[in-house]
Amino acid sequence: MSRVLFLKLPEQDVIAKCDAADVGISALETLPDGGTRLVCRSSAGAALMTTKFKGKLIAQDARRERFRPAFSRA
């Protein structure tokens, strides 16, 4: 099972619900057309949040912006 969920919710709501369910977040990303991309730390957490967010899920092919993680050179 994928650990990724696309949701019709703002990041703050996603964080609050994941904290309440004790599900770890690996990554969060705001989508350009509205909503949030959530990556859970485990597939079990993703399965739980899929049931919790039922009705707030959007298609897996939602449009995303280019994401370039920050890094430092040593």
C-alpha positions in Angstrom: 0.0 0.0 0.0 1.2 3.5 -0.8 2.0 5.9 2.1 0.8 8.9 0.0 -2.7 10.5 0.4 -4.0 13.5 -1.5 -6.5 15.4 0.6 -9.1 18.3 0.3 -7.9 19.8 3.6 -5.4 22.5 4.6 -2.1 21.4 6.2 -3.1 22.4 9.7 -6.2 20.1 9.7 -4.1 17.2 8.3 -1.5 17.7 11.0 -4.1 17.9 13.8 -5.9 14.7 12.7 -2.6 12.8 12.3 -1.5 13.9 15.8 -4.8 12.8 17.2 -4.5 9.4 15.6 -0.8 9.1 16.6 0.2 8.7 12.9 3.7 9.9 11.9 4.1 12.3 9.0 7.0 11.9 6.7 6.2 14.8 4.3 3.5 17.4 3.7 3.1 19.4 0.5 0.5 22.1 -0.3 -1.0 21.4 -3.8 -1.3 24.3 -6.2 -5.0 23.7 -6.9 -5.8 23.4 -3.2 -5.4 20.6 -0.7 -2.5 18.8 0.8 -0.3 15.8 -0.2 0.4 13.7 2.9 3.1 11.1 3.1 2.8 8.9 6.3 5.7 7.2 7.9 4.2 3.8 7.6 1.7 2.0 5.4 -0.3 1.1 8.5 -0.6 4.8 9.3 -1.7 5.5 5.7 -4.3 2.8 5.9 -5.7 4.3 9.1 -5.7 7.8 7.8 -7.4 6.6 4.6 -10.4 5.6 6.7 -10.2 8.7 8.9 -10.1 11.0 5.8 -12.8 9.2 3.8 -14.7 11.7 1.8 -11.7 14.2 1.8 -9.5 12.1 -0.5 -8.8 13.4 -4.0 -7.3 11.7 -7.1 -3.7 10.4 -6.9 -2.9 12.3 -10.1 -3.5 15.7 -8.5 -1.3 18.4 -10.0 1.9 19.2 -8.0 4.5 21.8 -8.1 8.1 21.0 -8.6 9.6 20.3 -5.2 13.3 20.7 -4.5 14.4 19.9 -1.0 16.9 22.2 0.6 20.3 20.9 1.4 23.6 22.2 2.5 27.1 21.7 1.2 29.7 20.9 3.7 
